[in-house]
Amino acid sequence: DFAEGNIHHKALLISVTVCSILLVLIIVFCYFRYKRQETRPRYSIGLEQDETYIPPGESLKDLIEQSQSSGSGSGLPLLVRK
């Protein structure tokens, strides 16, 4: 009876130790991944740099018409038809 209890105690101790080590490793991995993402430069589209997506003299309608006639399957899909 004593030997059986001792085995259960050892199994519990080993299980808790392994789970604790795995938890620490996961936390360390997540921490370094977060820090690595934090140090990366963020890419943002700066509209304040006077970058326009529609060239002067053209309208959005002109761009949609150009994209529809550009070839097989390419271009913007037309969401609303008249």
C-alpha positions in Angstrom: 0.0 0.0 0.0 2.9 2.3 0.9 4.8 1.5 -2.3 1.7 2.2 -4.4 1.1 5.6 -2.8 4.8 6.4 -3.3 4.5 5.6 -7.0 1.4 7.9 -7.3 3.3 10.6 -5.5 6.3 10.4 -7.9 4.0 10.4 -10.9 2.2 13.5 -9.7 5.5 15.2 -8.9 6.9 14.4 -12.4 3.6 15.5 -14.1 3.5 18.8 -12.3 7.2 19.4 -13.0 6.8 18.7 -16.8 3.7 20.8 -17.0 5.4 23.7 -15.2 8.4 23.6 -17.5 6.2 23.5 -20.5 4.2 26.5 -19.2 7.4 28.5 -18.6 8.6 27.6 -22.1 5.4 28.7 -23.7 5.4 32.0 -21.8 9.0 32.7 -22.8 8.2 31.9 -26.4 5.2 34.2 -26.5 7.2 37.0 -24.8 10.1 36.9 -27.3 7.6 36.7 -30.2 5.8 39.8 -28.9 9.0 41.7 -28.4 10.2 40.8 -31.9 6.9 42.1 -33.4 7.2 45.2 -31.3 10.6 46.0 -32.7 9.6 45.6 -36.4 8.8 48.7 -38.3 5.1 49.3 -38.9 4.1 49.8 -42.5 1.4 52.3 -42.8 -0.1 54.1 -45.7 0.5 57.8 -45.2 -2.1 59.8 -46.9 -0.6 62.9 -45.4 2.3 62.6 -47.8 0.1 63.9 -50.6 -0.1 60.5 -52.2 -3.3 60.1 -54.2 -4.6 56.8 -55.5 -6.7 58.4 -58.2 -4.6 60.5 -60.6 -5.6 64.1 -61.2 -8.1 64.4 -64.0 -9.6 60.9 -63.6 -12.5 59.8 -61.6 -13.3 56.6 -59.8 -15.8 55.8 -62.6 -12.9 56.0 -65.2 -10.8 53.6 -63.1 -13.6 51.1 -62.9 -14.2 51.3 -66.7 -10.5 50.8 -67.3 -10.3 47.8 -65.0 -13.2 46.1 -66.7 -11.6 46.2 -70.1 -8.2 45.1 -69.0 -8.4 41.4 -69.8 -9.7 38.0 -68.7 -10.6 38.1 -65.0 -8.4 40.9 -64.0 -9.5 44.1 -62.5 -12.0 45.2 -59.9 -15.3 43.4 -59.7 -18.4 45.6 -60.2 -20.5 45.4 -57.1 -23.5 47.4 -58.2 -24.8 47.2 -61.7 -27.1 49.8 -63.2 
